[in-house]
Amino acid sequence: MPFDFDSATRRKLGYKLIDHIDAYYSSLPDRPVQLPAEQRTYGPLDDPMPEDGADPLTVLDEIWREMVDQGFHVPAANYFGLMNPTPTYMGFLGEALVAGLNPQLATLARSQLASKIEVETLRWIGERVGWPGAFNGTFTSGGNEANFSGLAMALARKFPGAIEDGIATIGAQPVAIDADLRAGRKPFCVVATAGTTSSGIIDDLPAIAEICQRYKLWLHVDGAYGASLIFSGKHRHLIRGIEQADSITIDPHKWLAVPFAAGVILTSHPEILERAFAVYAPYMPKAVDAVLPDNSKISAQWTRRMNAMKLWLTLKVHGRKAYEEHIDRQMNLARGFADWVGRSEQFELSAPVAVPILNLRLKGVTDPKQRAALHNALVDEITRDGRRWISETIVNGESVIRVMVVSYLTEERHITALQEAMVAAAADIQLSAVSPRAKT
């Protein structure tokens, strides 16, 4: 079958997909997160590679049905898991637009408007940080690449020769500043966190910034989740001091609710960004009299899709105030949940609530191994029917139950239903733990 469908086939496939997506979005407030435990499978698929292909409408309908019927639905309102949001609909449309046009952002000469939109989106984000002078950045595949980029810039500033000669030439080791300076080691960067994955804790950014300034160290803030608080006037104080960072990671595909993948690295030292990543390549097209930088000179990626479009479209349609309301609403839901935990006979908070991530534990269980076993049993019980999803994790070396308000579709009724399920599960597992049958 040729790749070039006629117009009628393209339109039929496109309308079919939009109908499927529309029905899916309508189902998300009450859709189970996954299949019940007894129906889940984890084995590989073993179909042979197709030689001749098949009817495209049939294939599209079949894969849609299988993905929905057998999938794990991160966008569902009852997903209280990791930092994976319900994508905005404009974000989905932006992804479809970019996939169809397929702009290549390596050089300005080949991307023009696409690069301008990315630079504008980065400017919008950077202005919310509050840097007094120039800044620059680039979109990345996610937090890992953005954090790597921050460290690469710190190296480029402290050890310019390492870009060409390699890191091994600097002879550096991980350091503890004072003692290691005396030992002749070479500190160059401190990484602070704004919103840890497990508990949402935010480091004391002003205090860390003061240390970095005193020792002339690069400060990188991993704000993949929490740095999105720059979009909130009400809660901005939680990341006070972020404007003193030399570089910042933000993942719009977390709190800003756009589809994967969209990370951002920003820096208040735009000249270092190019020093760290620029590589001369004579085959790359040049834009005459270009003012904007080529992305290949400020990014670890060369062939790169237009990850800015989904956030740009969401902001153009909904505006920053929509994010202000989104963040405030989730903060309020989390605080209400924390108040419920404070009144609970079964649960207690094990860490303060900084952002919409709660760490809680069962009351009256002091043995760490028993607590971990009970927490995992409780999570298994709650997620067994597939309706909702929470998790167990380790914070400060201890097992905790982790609940996160991550979907903009989550309402009080979803929270209440989860709390009822938690109370029932706690009663079941604690009864099982002391029953004679459980001890045999």
C-alpha positions in Angstrom: 0.0 0.0 0.0 1.5 3.4 -1.0 2.2 6.0 1.7 0.4 8.8 -0.2 -3.3 8.4 0.7 -5.8 10.4 -1.3 -7.7 13.3 0.3 -10.8 11.3 1.0 -8.9 8.6 2.9 -6.9 11.2 4.9 -10.1 13.0 5.9 -11.9 9.8 6.8 -8.9 8.7 9.0 -8.6 12.1 10.6 -12.3 12.4 11.5 -12.3 8.9 12.8 -9.3 9.7 15.1 -10.8 12.9 16.3 -14.1 11.1 17.1 -12.1 8.5 19.1 -10.1 11.2 21.0 -13.3 13.2 21.8 -15.0 10.1 23.2 -11.9 9.3 25.2 -11.6 12.8 26.7 -15.3 12.7 27.6 -14.7 9.4 29.5 -11.7 10.5 31.6 -13.6 11.9 34.6 -14.9 8.4 35.4 -12.6 6.1 33.4 -10.8 3.4 35.4 -7.0 3.9 35.3 -6.3 0.3 34.3 -7.8 -3.2 34.0 -8.6 -5.2 37.1 -5.5 -7.1 38.4 -6.7 -10.5 37.1 -7.0 -9.2 33.6 -3.6 -7.5 33.3 -0.9 -9.1 31.1 2.7 -8.2 30.8 4.0 -10.6 28.1 5.4 -9.5 24.7 3.5 -9.3 21.5 4.5 -11.9 18.9 2.8 -10.8 15.6 5.1 -11.1 12.6 6.0 -8.0 10.7 3.3 -7.2 8.1 4.4 -7.6 4.5 1.5 -6.1 2.6 -0.3 -4.0 5.2 -4.1 -3.8 5.7 -7.0 -1.5 5.5 -6.0 1.7 7.4 -9.5 2.4 9.0 -9.6 -1.2 10.3 -6.0 -0.9 11.7 -6.8 2.4 13.3 -10.0 1.2 14.9 -8.3 -2.0 16.2 -5.3 -0.3 17.7 -7.5 2.4 19.2 -9.8 -0.2 20.8 -6.8 -2.2 22.2 -5.0 0.8 23.5 -8.1 2.0 25.3 -9.5 -1.3 26.5 -6.1 -2.7 27.6 -4.1 0.5 28.3 -3.0 2.3 31.5 -4.8 5.6 31.5 -2.5 8.2 33.0 -4.9 11.0 31.9 -7.8 9.7 34.0 -9.1 11.8 36.9 -8.6 8.9 39.3 -4.8 8.7 38.6 -3.1 9.9 41.7 0.3 8.7 40.7 3.5 10.2 39.3 3.9 13.6 37.6 2.0 12.6 34.5 -0.9 14.9 33.8 -4.1 14.9 31.7 -2.9 16.7 28.6 -4.7 19.8 27.5 -6.7 19.4 24.4 -4.8 22.2 22.7 -1.6 20.3 23.6 -2.9 17.3 21.8 -3.9 19.4 18.8 -0.4 21.0 18.9 1.2 17.6 18.8 -0.9 16.6 15.8 -0.1 19.9 14.0 3.7 19.4 14.6 3.6 15.7 13.5 1.9 16.7 10.3 4.2 19.7 9.4 7.3 18.0 10.9 9.4 21.1 11.3 13.1 20.5 12.0 14.5 22.9 14.6 18.2 22.3 14.2 18.8 25.5 12.3 16.9 28.7 11.9 17.3 28.5 8.1 15.1 25.4 8.0 12.6 26.3 10.7 12.0 30.1 10.6 8.5 30.5 12.3 8.8 27.3 14.3 12.1 28.6 15.9 10.5 32.0 16.5 7.6 30.3 18.3 10.0 28.3 20.5 12.0 31.4 21.4 8.8 33.3 22.2 7.6 30.5 24.4 11.0 30.4 26.2 10.8 34.1 26.7 7.4 33.8 28.3 8.7 31.2 30.7 11.9 33.0 31.4 10.2 36.3 32.2 8.2 34.5 34.9 11.5 33.4 36.5 12.4 37.1 37.2 16.0 37.3 36.0 17.0 40.9 35.7 19.2 40.5 32.5 19.4 38.4 29.4 18.5 34.7 29.4 18.1 32.0 26.9 17.2 28.3 26.8 15.9 25.5 24.7 13.3 22.8 24.8 14.5 19.3 25.7 13.1 15.8 25.7 12.5 16.1 29.5 14.1 16.7 32.9 17.1 14.3 32.4 18.3 16.1 29.3 17.6 19.5 30.8 19.5 18.6 34.0 22.4 17.3 31.9 22.4 20.6 29.9 22.6 22.5 33.2 25.6 20.5 34.3 27.2 20.9 30.9 26.9 24.6 31.1 28.4 24.6 34.6 31.4 22.6 33.3 31.7 24.9 30.3 32.0 28.0 32.5 34.4 26.5 35.1 36.5 24.4 32.7 36.2 25.7 29.1 38.8 23.3 27.9 36.7 20.3 28.9 34.3 20.9 26.0 37.0 19.9 23.5 39.3 17.8 25.7 36.8 15.9 27.8 35.8 15.8 31.5 38.6 13.5 32.5 41.1 16.3 31.8 39.8 18.4 34.7 40.7 15.9 37.4 37.6 16.7 39.5 35.6 14.6 42.0 32.4 15.1 43.9 33.1 17.6 46.6 32.0 18.9 50.0 33.1 22.5 49.3 35.3 23.6 52.2 37.1 20.3 53.0 37.5 19.5 49.3 38.8 22.9 48.4 41.5 22.4 51.0 42.2 19.0 49.5 42.7 20.6 46.0 39.5 19.3 44.5 37.5 21.5 42.1 33.8 22.2 42.9 31.9 23.8 40.1 28.2 23.2 40.5 25.4 22.7 43.1 22.1 21.2 42.1 19.0 22.2 44.2 15.6 20.7 43.8 12.2 22.4 43.6 9.7 19.6 44.1 11.1 16.2 44.6 9.3 13.3 42.9 8.5 11.3 46.0 7.5 14.1 48.4 7.5 17.4 46.6 9.9 19.0 49.0 11.5 22.2 47.9 15.1 23.0 48.9 16.0 26.3 50.6 16.9 28.1 47.4 18.0 31.4 48.9 20.3 29.7 51.4 21.8 27.5 48.6 22.2 30.5 46.3 24.1 32.4 49.0 26.5 29.5 49.3 27.0 29.3 45.6 27.7 33.0 45.4 30.2 32.8 48.2 32.2 30.0 46.5 31.5 31.1 42.9 29.7 27.9 42.1 27.1 27.4 39.4 23.6 26.9 40.8 21.3 24.6 38.8 17.7 24.2 40.0 16.0 20.9 39.1 12.5 22.3 39.0 11.1 19.8 36.6 7.8 19.8 38.5 7.9 22.6 41.1 9.4 25.4 39.0 6.1 25.7 37.3 5.1 27.7 40.4 6.5 30.6 38.5 3.1 30.7 36.7 1.3 31.3 40.0 1.3 34.7 41.7 -0.3 33.2 44.9 2.1 30.3 45.4 5.3 31.8 43.8 6.8 32.3 47.3 7.3 28.5 47.6 10.2 28.8 45.1 11.6 32.1 46.4 15.2 32.4 45.3 14.8 30.5 42.0 15.7 33.8 40.2 19.2 33.5 41.7 19.8 30.2 39.8 22.3 30.1 36.9 20.1 27.5 35.1 16.7 25.9 35.7 15.0 22.8 34.5 11.2 22.9 33.9 9.1 20.1 32.5 5.9 21.5 30.9 4.7 17.9 30.6 4.4 17.8 34.3 2.5 20.5 36.1 1.7 22.5 33.0 -0.3 19.6 31.6 1.0 19.2 28.0 1.7 15.9 26.4 5.0 14.1 26.6 7.7 15.1 25.8 8.5 18.7 26.8 11.3 19.7 29.0 13.0 23.1 29.2 16.4 24.3 30.2 16.8 28.0 30.9 19.9 30.0 31.8 20.8 33.5 32.8 24.1 33.1 31.0 23.1 32.7 27.3 26.7 32.9 26.1 27.5 29.7 28.2 24.7 27.8 26.5 26.4 28.2 23.1 29.8 27.5 24.5 28.6 24.2 25.9 26.8 22.9 22.9 27.9 24.7 19.7 29.6 22.3 17.2 30.7 23.5 13.7 29.1 21.5 10.9 29.7 22.8 7.4 26.7 21.0 6.0 24.2 22.8 8.2 22.3 25.5 6.3 22.9 29.1 7.5 20.3 31.9 7.7 21.7 35.1 6.4 21.5 38.0 8.9 19.8 35.7 11.4 19.4 37.2 14.9 18.0 34.1 16.7 20.4 31.3 17.5 20.4 27.9 15.7 19.0 25.3 18.1 21.8 22.9 17.1 24.2 25.4 18.8 22.4 25.6 22.1 21.1 22.0 22.5 22.3 18.5 23.0 19.8 17.5 20.2 20.2 18.4 16.5 17.3 16.7 14.7 14.5 17.8 17.1 10.8 18.1 16.9 9.0 21.3 17.8 8.2 20.6 21.5 7.2 24.2 22.2 4.0 24.2 20.1 1.8 22.3 22.6 2.6 24.8 25.4 2.5 27.8 23.1 -1.0 26.8 21.8 -2.2 26.1 25.4 -1.0 29.5 26.5 -2.4 31.3 23.5 -5.9 29.8 24.0 -6.1 29.6 27.8 -3.6 32.2 29.0 -1.3 32.2 32.1 -4.3 32.8 34.4 -5.6 29.3 33.5 -2.4 27.9 35.0 -2.7 30.2 38.0 -6.2 28.7 38.7 -5.0 25.1 37.8 -2.2 25.3 40.4 -4.3 26.9 43.1 -7.1 24.4 42.7 -4.7 21.4 43.0 -3.0 23.0 46.0 -6.4 23.4 47.7 -7.4 19.8 46.9 -4.1 18.6 48.4 -4.5 20.7 51.5 -8.0 19.4 52.0 -6.7 15.9 51.7 -4.0 16.7 54.3 -6.7 18.0 56.7 -8.6 14.7 56.2 -5.4 12.8 57.1 -5.1 14.9 60.2 -8.5 13.7 61.4 -8.0 10.1 60.3 -7.9 7.2 62.7 -5.9 5.1 60.3 -3.4 7.4 58.6 -1.0 10.2 59.5 1.2 12.5 57.4 4.9 11.5 57.3 6.1 14.7 55.6 4.8 18.3 55.2 2.7 19.1 52.2 4.6 21.6 50.0 2.9 20.9 46.7 0.0 18.6 45.7 2.0 15.5 46.8 1.1 13.8 50.0 3.2 11.3 52.0 1.2 9.3 54.5 1.6 6.2 56.6 -0.5 3.8 58.6 -0.8 4.7 62.3 0.4 2.4 65.0 3.0 0.5 62.9 6.5 1.1 64.2 8.5 -1.8 62.6 9.8 -0.5 59.3 9.6 -3.9 57.5 6.0 -4.4 58.7 5.0 -0.9 57.7 6.5 -1.3 54.2 4.6 -4.7 53.8 1.3 -3.2 55.0 1.7 -0.1 52.7 2.4 -2.3 49.7 -0.6 -4.5 50.6 -2.8 -1.4 50.9 -1.7 0.0 47.6 -2.3 -3.4 45.9 -5.8 -3.5 47.4 -6.7 0.0 46.3 -5.4 -0.5 42.8 -6.7 -4.1 42.4 -10.0 -3.2 40.7 -8.2 -0.8 38.3 -10.4 2.2 39.1 -7.7 4.4 40.7 -4.0 4.5 41.2 -1.7 5.5 44.1 1.8 4.2 45.0 4.3 3.3 47.7 7.7 4.9 47.8 10.6 5.5 50.1 11.2 8.9 51.8 14.1 9.5 54.2 14.6 5.7 54.2 11.0 4.9 55.3 8.1 3.5 53.4 5.3 6.0 52.7 2.0 5.9 50.7 2.2 8.5 48.0 -0.9 10.3 46.7 -0.6 13.2 44.1 -3.3 15.4 42.7 -2.0 15.6 39.1 -5.0 15.7 36.8 -6.9 18.9 36.1 -10.0 16.7 36.0 -9.7 15.5 39.6 -12.5 16.8 41.8 -13.6 16.5 45.4 -15.7 13.5 44.6 -12.6 11.6 43.3 -10.7 12.5 46.5 -13.6 11.4 48.7 -13.9 8.1 46.8 -10.2 7.5 47.2 -10.3 8.2 50.9 -13.2 5.8 51.4 -11.2 3.1 49.5 -8.2 3.8 51.7 -10.1 3.4 54.9 -11.7 0.1 53.7 -8.3 -1.2 52.5 -6.6 -0.3 55.8 -9.3 -2.2 57.7 -8.9 -5.2 55.5 -5.1 -5.5 55.6 -4.9 -4.8 59.3 -7.5 -7.5 60.0 -5.6 -9.9 57.7 -2.3 -9.1 59.5 -3.7 -10.2 62.9 -6.0 -13.1 61.7 -4.9 -16.6 62.6 -4.9 -17.6 58.9 -2.5 -14.8 58.1 0.0 -16.1 60.7 0.1 -19.7 59.4 
